[in-house]
Amino acid sequence: MFQNIQEVISGLGEQQYIATDEIATVMFLANQLGKPLLAEGPAGVGKTELAKAWAKATGKRLIRLQCYEGLDENKALYEWEYAKQMLYTQLLRDKLSQILAEADSLTEAADRLGQEEDVFFSDRFLLARPLLQAITADEPVVLLIDEIDRADAEFEAFLLEVLSDFQVSIPELGTIVAKHRPDVVLTSNNTRELSEALKRRCLYLFVDYPSYDSELSIVKMRVPELSANLAAQAVEVVQNLRSLDLKKSPSVSETIDWAKALVMLNADNLDKHTLETTLTVLLKHESDVQKARRSLIDGGRPNPMDRRPRRGSPWN
């Protein structure tokens, strides 16, 4: 267990996650206070990776619940395995006459039949989904509830019981209390406003696009084979693209993909041709590609090969 914030930074760094002081502080406090963490921010800034890195750094198993529109309690918590239940029905039918024949009275026969019926709704036929897996785990785990903003408000309300008491109610089995309190990380791309009730139960963290220095460190760590000069140029281009009014700004993961693409192309400098032919690795909308070309390529700026890049513009 981490004893201080610096240990959190080091532990996440060993998992190739560069954490700011704010990220490390909130993660440390969430762990010490036993509270869920709600990480909000643009898509692709490393919110999901934070949960993955935390699981690896703490040596805990990661259980992930991917949220989507229409997700309900059954898909997130548990389902009954109807195929197995039907098979058991066939077996019970074959044994039914023997079970009832051995009874000395009608009451005993009814009791025996009732015992068999109880088996239908037991752990034997229960298919645990991520929430129930986290609650019934025999060891501490990290529960990632990814993109909670994609789920409906009704599902969000259902989560309140889980996040408040770390227990769930199954009508056929009763209330199940967590054996170990999981480390819970919820992520949101901020596509809709989450309820105040949910936010009250969590520590809040806003994860934004990284600064130039942080993103450069990430690229150097994740793509060490990329030259320092080209890494600096690539990060400056990405930082400049994010200042444009785009439908979707390039994420950190897309910066890493682009850096890997430049290595695969054996690029030694970010010239006009390389930039123009690889922009679609960063940008996913044609209107964004055209806007980037007008701003970065057709704007009459000098060729990046002419000078060494400096922070602020990839072309100066």
C-alpha positions as CSV (number, residue, x, y, z in Angstrom):
1,M,0.0,0.0,0.0
2,F,1.3,3.5,-0.9
3,Q,2.3,5.5,2.1
4,N,2.5,8.9,0.5
5,I,1.8,10.8,-2.8
6,Q,5.4,10.4,-4.1
7,E,5.0,6.6,-3.8
8,V,1.8,6.9,-5.9
9,I,3.7,8.9,-8.6
10,S,6.5,6.3,-8.6
11,G,4.2,3.4,-8.6
12,L,2.1,4.7,-11.5
13,G,5.3,5.7,-13.3
14,E,6.5,2.1,-13.2
15,Q,3.4,1.2,-15.1
16,Q,4.2,3.9,-17.8
17,Y,1.6,6.3,-16.5
18,I,2.9,9.8,-15.8
19,A,0.7,11.2,-13.0
20,T,0.5,14.9,-12.1
21,D,0.6,15.9,-8.5
22,E,-3.1,16.4,-8.6
23,I,-3.8,13.0,-10.0
24,A,-1.5,11.3,-7.5
25,T,-3.0,13.3,-4.6
26,V,-6.6,12.4,-5.5
27,M,-5.8,8.7,-6.1
28,F,-4.0,8.6,-2.7
29,L,-6.9,10.2,-0.9
30,A,-9.5,8.0,-2.6
31,N,-7.6,4.9,-1.5
32,Q,-7.0,6.2,2.1
33,L,-10.6,7.3,2.5
34,G,-12.1,4.3,0.8
35,K,-14.2,6.4,-1.5
36,P,-14.8,5.9,-5.3
37,L,-13.0,8.2,-7.7
38,L,-14.9,10.0,-10.5
39,A,-12.5,11.0,-13.3
40,E,-14.0,13.3,-15.9
41,G,-12.4,14.9,-18.9
42,P,-12.2,14.7,-22.7
43,A,-12.0,11.3,-24.4
44,G,-8.6,9.8,-24.7
45,V,-6.7,11.7,-22.0
46,G,-5.9,8.6,-20.0
47,K,-8.8,8.1,-17.5
48,T,-9.2,4.5,-18.3
49,E,-5.5,4.0,-18.4
50,L,-5.3,5.5,-14.9
51,A,-7.5,2.7,-13.5
52,K,-5.5,0.1,-15.3
53,A,-2.2,1.5,-14.1
54,W,-3.6,1.7,-10.5
55,A,-4.6,-2.0,-10.6
56,K,-1.1,-3.1,-11.8
57,A,0.7,-0.8,-9.4
58,T,-1.3,-2.1,-6.4
59,G,-1.2,-5.7,-7.6
60,K,-5.0,-6.0,-7.7
61,R,-7.2,-7.6,-10.3
62,L,-9.0,-5.2,-12.6
63,I,-12.8,-5.7,-13.2
64,R,-14.2,-3.5,-15.9
65,L,-17.8,-2.5,-16.5
66,Q,-18.2,-0.8,-19.8
67,C,-21.3,1.4,-19.8
68,Y,-23.5,2.1,-22.7
69,E,-27.0,3.3,-23.4
70,G,-29.6,0.7,-22.3
71,L,-27.3,-0.9,-19.7
72,D,-29.5,-2.3,-16.9
73,E,-29.1,-3.9,-13.5
74,N,-29.1,-7.4,-14.8
75,K,-26.3,-6.9,-17.4
76,A,-24.2,-5.1,-14.8
77,L,-24.9,-7.2,-11.7
78,Y,-26.1,-10.8,-12.5
79,E,-28.1,-13.0,-14.7
80,W,-29.6,-16.4,-14.2
81,E,-28.2,-19.1,-16.6
82,Y,-31.5,-20.2,-18.1
83,A,-29.9,-22.8,-20.3
84,K,-28.5,-24.6,-17.3
85,Q,-31.9,-24.2,-15.5
86,M,-33.7,-25.8,-18.4
87,L,-31.2,-28.7,-18.4
88,Y,-31.8,-29.1,-14.7
89,T,-35.5,-29.2,-15.3
90,Q,-35.1,-32.1,-17.6
91,L,-33.0,-34.0,-15.1
92,L,-35.6,-33.2,-12.3
93,R,-38.4,-34.5,-14.5
94,D,-36.6,-37.8,-14.9
95,K,-36.0,-38.0,-11.1
96,L,-39.3,-36.7,-10.0
97,S,-41.2,-40.0,-9.7
98,Q,-38.3,-41.4,-7.6
99,I,-38.1,-38.4,-5.3
100,L,-41.8,-38.5,-4.6
101,A,-42.0,-42.3,-4.3
102,E,-39.6,-42.2,-1.4
103,A,-41.7,-39.8,0.6
104,D,-43.9,-41.2,3.4
105,S,-46.5,-38.5,3.2
106,L,-47.8,-35.8,1.0
107,T,-46.2,-33.1,3.2
108,E,-42.8,-34.8,2.9
109,A,-43.3,-35.0,-0.9
110,A,-44.1,-31.3,-1.1
111,D,-41.0,-30.5,1.1
112,R,-38.8,-32.6,-1.1
113,L,-40.1,-30.9,-4.3
114,G,-39.6,-27.5,-2.7
115,Q,-36.0,-28.3,-1.9
116,E,-35.4,-29.1,-5.5
117,E,-37.0,-25.9,-6.7
118,D,-34.8,-23.9,-4.4
119,V,-31.8,-25.1,-6.4
120,F,-33.0,-23.2,-9.5
121,F,-32.2,-19.9,-7.8
122,S,-28.8,-20.7,-6.2
123,D,-25.2,-19.8,-6.8
124,R,-25.1,-22.9,-9.1
125,F,-27.1,-21.0,-11.8
126,L,-26.0,-17.5,-11.0
127,L,-23.9,-15.8,-13.6
128,A,-22.0,-12.9,-11.9
129,R,-21.5,-9.7,-13.9
130,P,-18.8,-7.1,-13.1
131,L,-20.5,-5.5,-10.2
132,L,-21.3,-8.8,-8.4
133,Q,-17.8,-10.1,-9.3
134,A,-16.2,-7.1,-7.5
135,I,-18.4,-7.5,-4.5
136,T,-18.0,-11.2,-4.1
137,A,-14.2,-11.3,-4.9
138,D,-12.1,-13.2,-2.4
139,E,-9.4,-10.6,-2.7
140,P,-9.4,-6.8,-3.1
141,V,-9.9,-5.7,-6.6
142,V,-10.1,-2.5,-8.7
143,L,-13.6,-1.9,-10.2
144,L,-13.5,0.3,-13.3
145,I,-17.0,1.7,-14.2
146,D,-16.0,3.1,-17.6
147,E,-17.9,5.9,-19.4
148,I,-20.7,6.2,-16.8
149,D,-22.1,9.2,-18.7
150,R,-23.2,6.8,-21.5
151,A,-25.5,4.9,-19.2
152,D,-29.0,6.0,-18.4
153,A,-29.9,8.0,-15.3
154,E,-31.9,5.0,-14.0
155,F,-28.7,2.9,-14.0
156,E,-26.8,5.7,-12.3
157,A,-29.4,5.7,-9.5
158,F,-29.0,1.9,-9.1
159,L,-25.3,2.5,-8.6
160,L,-25.9,4.6,-5.5
161,E,-26.6,1.6,-3.3
162,V,-23.5,-0.2,-4.5
163,L,-21.2,2.9,-4.0
164,S,-22.8,3.8,-0.6
165,D,-22.7,0.5,1.2
166,F,-20.9,-1.8,-1.3
167,Q,-23.7,-4.3,-1.1
168,V,-26.4,-5.4,-3.6
169,S,-29.8,-7.0,-3.1
170,I,-30.8,-10.1,-5.1
171,P,-34.4,-11.0,-4.5
172,E,-33.9,-14.7,-4.7
173,L,-30.8,-14.7,-2.5
174,G,-31.0,-11.6,-0.3
175,T,-28.4,-8.9,0.4
176,I,-24.8,-9.7,-0.5
177,V,-22.2,-7.5,1.3
178,A,-18.7,-7.0,-0.2
179,K,-16.1,-9.3,1.2
180,H,-13.5,-6.6,0.5
181,R,-14.2,-3.0,-0.3
182,P,-13.0,-2.5,-4.0
183,D,-11.1,0.4,-5.3
184,V,-13.7,2.0,-7.6
185,V,-12.8,4.3,-10.5
186,L,-15.6,5.8,-12.5
187,T,-14.8,7.6,-15.8
188,S,-16.9,10.1,-17.7
189,N,-16.3,11.9,-21.0
190,N,-18.8,14.6,-19.8
191,T,-21.4,13.9,-22.5
192,R,-24.1,14.5,-20.0
193,E,-24.3,15.9,-16.5
194,L,-24.1,13.3,-13.7
195,S,-26.4,13.5,-10.7
196,E,-25.3,15.3,-7.6
197,A,-26.1,12.2,-5.5
198,L,-23.5,10.2,-7.5
199,K,-20.9,13.0,-7.3
200,R,-21.3,13.3,-3.5
201,R,-20.3,9.7,-3.1
202,C,-17.0,10.2,-5.0
203,L,-13.8,12.2,-5.0
204,Y,-13.7,14.2,-8.1
205,L,-10.8,14.5,-10.6
206,F,-10.7,16.4,-13.9
207,V,-8.2,14.9,-16.3
208,D,-7.4,17.4,-19.1
209,Y,-5.1,17.2,-22.1
210,P,-1.5,17.1,-20.8
211,S,0.9,20.1,-21.1
212,Y,3.6,20.1,-23.7
213,D,6.2,18.8,-21.3
214,S,4.0,16.1,-19.9
215,E,2.9,14.8,-23.3
216,L,6.5,14.9,-24.5
217,S,7.5,12.7,-21.5
218,I,4.6,10.3,-22.3
219,V,5.8,10.0,-25.9
220,K,9.4,9.4,-24.9
221,M,8.3,6.8,-22.4
222,R,5.8,4.9,-24.7
223,V,7.7,5.3,-28.0
224,P,11.4,5.4,-26.9
225,E,12.6,4.5,-30.4
226,L,11.4,7.9,-31.8
227,S,14.2,10.5,-31.9
228,A,14.0,13.3,-29.4
229,N,13.9,16.0,-32.2
230,L,11.0,14.3,-34.0
231,A,9.1,13.6,-30.7
232,A,9.3,17.3,-29.9
233,Q,8.0,18.3,-33.3
234,A,5.2,15.8,-33.1
235,V,4.0,16.9,-29.7
236,E,4.1,20.6,-30.8
237,V,1.9,19.8,-33.8
238,V,-0.6,18.0,-31.6
239,Q,-0.6,20.8,-29.1
240,N,-1.3,23.3,-31.9
241,L,-4.1,21.1,-33.4
242,R,-5.9,21.2,-30.0
243,S,-6.0,25.0,-30.2
244,L,-8.1,24.7,-33.4
245,D,-11.9,24.5,-33.4
246,L,-12.1,20.8,-34.2
247,K,-14.9,18.3,-34.0
248,K,-12.6,16.0,-32.1
249,S,-9.2,17.1,-30.8
250,P,-6.4,14.4,-31.0
251,S,-6.2,12.4,-27.8
252,V,-3.0,11.3,-26.0
253,S,-3.5,7.7,-27.3
254,E,-3.7,9.1,-30.9
255,T,-0.5,11.1,-30.2
256,I,1.2,7.8,-29.2
257,D,-0.2,6.1,-32.3
258,W,1.1,8.9,-34.5
259,A,4.5,8.6,-32.9
260,K,4.6,4.9,-33.6
261,A,3.5,5.5,-37.2
262,L,6.4,7.9,-37.7
263,V,8.8,5.3,-36.4
264,M,7.3,2.7,-38.8
265,L,7.7,5.2,-41.7
266,N,11.4,5.7,-40.7
267,A,10.8,9.4,-40.6
268,D,13.7,11.5,-39.3
269,N,12.0,14.8,-39.5
270,L,8.4,16.1,-39.7
271,D,8.4,17.6,-43.2
272,K,5.3,18.8,-45.1
273,H,4.7,15.5,-47.0
274,T,4.9,13.3,-43.9
275,L,2.6,15.6,-42.0
276,E,0.1,15.8,-44.8
277,T,0.0,12.0,-45.4
278,T,-0.3,11.0,-41.7
279,L,-2.8,13.6,-40.4
280,T,-5.6,11.0,-40.4
281,V,-3.8,9.1,-37.7
282,L,-4.5,12.0,-35.5
283,L,-7.8,13.3,-36.9
284,K,-11.0,11.3,-37.5
285,H,-13.2,13.8,-39.3
286,E,-12.5,15.1,-42.9
287,S,-13.5,18.6,-41.9
288,D,-10.9,18.5,-39.1
289,V,-8.2,17.2,-41.6
290,Q,-9.0,20.0,-44.0
291,K,-8.9,22.7,-41.3
292,A,-5.6,21.3,-40.0
293,R,-4.1,21.4,-43.5
294,R,-5.1,25.0,-44.0
295,S,-3.7,26.0,-40.6
296,L,-0.5,24.0,-40.5
297,I,0.4,23.2,-44.0
298,D,-1.1,25.8,-46.4
299,G,-0.6,28.7,-44.1
300,G,2.6,29.8,-45.6
301,R,4.7,28.8,-42.6
302,P,8.3,27.7,-43.1
303,N,9.2,24.1,-43.7
304,P,9.9,22.4,-40.3
305,M,13.1,20.9,-41.8
306,D,14.6,24.4,-42.1
307,R,14.8,25.0,-38.4
308,R,14.8,23.1,-35.1
309,P,11.4,23.3,-33.4
310,R,10.9,25.2,-30.3
311,R,8.0,25.2,-27.8
312,G,5.0,27.2,-29.0
313,S,4.9,26.4,-32.7
314,P,6.2,23.4,-34.6
315,W,7.2,25.6,-37.5
316,N,9.4,28.2,-35.8
